Amino acid sequence: MIFAKIDFINLLPFYIYIKKNIRSSQTKAIINYKKSYPSKINKDFKKRKIDSAFISSIKSQNKKCTNIGIVAKKDVLSVLSINGEYNKDIQSDTSNILAQVLNCNGKIIIGDKALKYYYENKNKDFIDLAEEWNIRYNLPFVFARLCFNKNGKIITEIAKEFTKNKVKIPQYILKRYSKKTNISTANILNYLDKISYDINYKEEKSLKKFLKLSKKATSK
């Protein structure tokens, strides 16, 4: 089973959970990771080059998905629109369209590079797109959903068990990512507190609203 891996900090808890808690050697043996970034993973998933992945919410329509994803409760810190002319982030699909929905002109940046920018630029020359969404609609924002092309039973069970467990990130992994991204371990933990993974009623409502608004925004 080819599982696409987005090597961003926001999914650290999920990958740590898989490594530590999947006891079946057979399941571990069939999971092969393929690292990439969100927009590329979306394309590979559509072409069925990968079996399962966190798919950008804008591309998850009519896909087989679990009830977990990448969710910002309010602000997210890692999806920003920097003041200036509109410029897409090539790694993103959902965030680029979210900026259009919110009429936020500027340079869109996502992921760990955006998180680093957030902590290094306290002058706030940017808009946190998840925070802006929450201000306008009083809803969390769903950036991605865990979807699958096959092996649905295994993936659904992993998703179900993941939501039941609170994952503690080992210090050595925190330090590794801190060194890799130049973001302090304290700021990494602060960021992860803003991320949730369950997709329940409010998240479903938010997702439906975003997909509806995205059609209007992209048809202009």
PyMOL commands that set and color helices and strands:
alter all, ss='L'
color gray80, all
select helices_A, chain A and resi 9-21+25-30+38-46+57-59+94-101+111-120+129-137+152-164+171-181+185-192+201-218
alter helices_A, ss='H'
color red, helices_A
select strands_A, chain A and resi 2-6+32-36+52-56+64-72+79-82+107-110+126-128+141-148+195-198
alter strands_A, ss='S'
color yellow, strands_A
deselect
rebuild
show_as cartoon
